[in-house]
């Protein structure tokens, strides 16, 4: 959040920051399910690193396909909270360290709570509560299953995709996420 605000000011833009922290238990039960369906389907079973997805990402890179990430929600949380957004071996090494640390110290409930409160969900919009209020006119507790899937559909590129004005591609992605959500249990209570 701080880095984005500095970037905005350094580009001569007005600083945009919408953020309101809410506990995970005060969000829709579908929000963690939607992000797991979209970003990390094995979140509840891995210990910070999904070696299956990392292997797929490496294989795709070797075969010349588009570069995609194999980062878990835990890794993204470590990066978003403790590190900077650029790609480097140093940052990746620190990400591994912080991911292992938060998996041990915080646990899955806290990692998901921090992720859903710190993830960028639009231009100057951070966290589920801010996007719920700005794009859907309601609290994150009142988001529906389709609302949550649409928000999750923006996460690969939150500055390009807009849950308030979804494109045809976004609606297709929302539908695919909703299909995947059927295979993921509700997030366990604390």
C-alpha positions in Angstrom: 0.0 0.0 0.0 2.8 2.4 0.9 4.7 1.7 -2.3 1.6 2.3 -4.4 0.9 5.6 -2.6 4.5 6.7 -3.2 4.3 5.8 -6.9 1.1 7.8 -7.2 2.6 10.9 -5.6 5.9 10.5 -7.6 3.8 10.4 -10.8 2.1 13.7 -9.8 -1.2 11.9 -9.1 -3.5 12.4 -6.2 -2.9 9.6 -3.6 -5.6 7.0 -3.6 -6.0 4.7 -0.7 -9.2 2.9 0.3 -8.7 0.4 3.1 -10.7 -0.8 6.1 -9.6 -3.8 8.1 -12.2 -6.4 9.1 -11.7 -9.7 10.9 -12.1 -12.8 8.7 -15.2 -13.8 10.7 -16.8 -10.5 9.6 -16.5 -11.3 5.9 -18.7 -13.3 3.7 -18.0 -17.1 4.1 -17.6 -17.2 0.3 -14.7 -14.7 0.2 -11.9 -17.1 1.3 -13.4 -19.9 -0.8 -13.4 -17.7 -3.9 -9.8 -16.7 -3.5 -8.7 -20.3 -2.8 -10.6 -21.4 -5.9 -8.9 -18.7 -8.0 -5.4 -18.4 -6.4 -4.5 -21.5 -4.3 -6.8 -24.5 -4.2 -4.5 -26.4 -1.9 -4.1 -23.5 0.6 -5.5 -25.5 3.6 -3.3 -28.6 2.9 0.1 -27.2 2.0 2.7 -25.7 4.4 3.2 -22.4 2.5 4.5 -23.8 -0.8 2.5 -25.8 -3.4 5.3 -27.8 -5.1 2.8 -29.2 -7.6 2.0 -25.7 -8.9 5.6 -24.6 -8.7 6.5 -27.6 -10.9 3.7 -26.8 -13.4 5.0 -23.2 -13.6 8.5 -24.4 -14.3 7.4 -26.8 -16.9 5.3 -24.2 -18.7 8.3 -21.7 -18.6 10.6 -24.4 -20.1 8.1 -25.2 -22.9 7.9 -21.5 -23.9 4.3 -21.0 -22.6 3.3 -17.8 -20.9 5.1 -17.1 -17.6 2.7 -17.6 -14.7 3.3 -17.7 -11.0 3.1 -20.7 -8.7 2.9 -18.6 -5.6 0.5 -19.6 -2.8 -1.7 -17.3 -0.8 0.9 -17.6 2.0 3.7 -16.5 -0.3 1.6 -13.6 -1.7 0.8 -12.5 1.9 4.5 -12.6 2.9 5.4 -10.5 -0.2 2.5 -8.0 0.3 3.1 -7.5 4.0 6.9 -7.7 4.3 8.5 -7.2 0.9 8.5 -5.1 -2.3 6.7 -6.0 -5.6 9.7 -6.4 -8.0 11.1 -9.8 -9.1 14.6 -10.7 -7.9 16.4 -13.7 -6.4 16.9 -11.7 -3.2 13.2 -10.9 -2.8 12.3 -14.5 -3.6 14.7 -15.8 -1.0 13.2 -13.4 1.6 9.7 -14.4 0.5 10.6 -18.1 1.2 11.8 -17.1 4.7 8.8 -15.0 5.6 6.4 -17.6 4.1 7.8 -20.3 6.3 7.7 -18.0 9.3 4.1 -16.9 8.9 3.0 -20.5 8.3 4.4 -21.5 11.7 3.6 -18.3 13.7 0.3 -17.2 12.2 -1.5 -20.3 10.9 -4.0 -20.5 8.1 -6.8 -18.4 9.6 -4.5 -15.4 10.3 -2.8 -15.7 6.9 -6.1 -15.6 5.1 -7.3 -12.7 7.2 -4.2 -10.7 6.5 -4.3 -11.6 2.8 -8.0 -10.5 2.4 -7.3 -7.3 4.2 -4.0 -6.3 2.4 -4.4 -7.6 -1.2 -4.8 -4.9 -3.9 -8.3 -5.2 -5.4 -8.4 -2.1 -7.7 -6.7 1.2 -8.1 -6.1 2.4 -4.6 -8.4 -0.3 -3.2 -7.0 -2.7 -0.6 -8.9 -5.5 1.1 -12.3 -7.1 0.9 -14.2 -4.5 2.9 -13.0 -1.6 0.8 -13.9 -3.3 -2.5 -17.2 -4.5 -1.2 -18.2 -1.0 -0.2 -16.9 0.7 -3.3 -17.9 -1.8 -6.0 -21.0 -3.5 -4.5 -22.4 -0.9 -2.0 -22.3 -3.3 0.9 -20.1 -4.7 3.7 -17.8 -7.6 3.0 -20.0 -9.7 5.3 -22.9 -9.2 2.9 -21.1 -10.2 -0.3 -22.8 -13.0 -2.3 -21.1 -16.0 -3.8 -21.1 -14.4 -7.3 -19.7 -11.1 -5.8 -16.8 -13.0 -4.2 -16.0 -14.9 -7.3 -16.0 -11.6 -9.3 -13.6 -10.0 -6.8 -11.4 -13.1 -7.0 -11.4 -12.9 -10.8 -9.6 -9.5 -10.5 -6.7 -10.7 -8.4 -4.2 -11.6 -11.1 -4.3 -8.0 -12.4 -6.3 -5.8 -10.1 -5.3 -2.6 -11.9 -6.5 -4.0 -15.2 -9.6 -5.9 -14.2 -12.5 -4.1 -12.4 -15.2 -5.9 -10.4 -17.4 -2.8 -10.6 -17.4 -2.9 -14.4 -16.6 -6.5 -15.4 -15.7 -7.3 -19.0 -16.9 -10.4 -20.8 -13.6 -12.0 -19.9 -14.2 -11.2 -16.2 -17.7 -12.7 -16.3 -16.3 -15.9 -17.9 -13.6 -16.1 -15.2 -16.2 -15.4 -12.5 -18.2 -18.4 -13.8 -15.1 -20.6 -13.8 -14.2 -19.6 -10.3 -17.8 -20.4 -9.1 -17.5 -23.8 -10.6 -14.2 -24.4 -8.7 -15.8 -23.1 -5.5 -18.2 -26.1 -5.5 -15.1 -28.3 -4.8 -13.8 -26.3 -1.9 -15.2 -26.4 1.6 -16.0 -23.3 3.6 -13.0 -22.0 5.4 -12.8 -23.6 8.9 -13.6 -21.3 11.8 -10.9 -20.2 14.1 
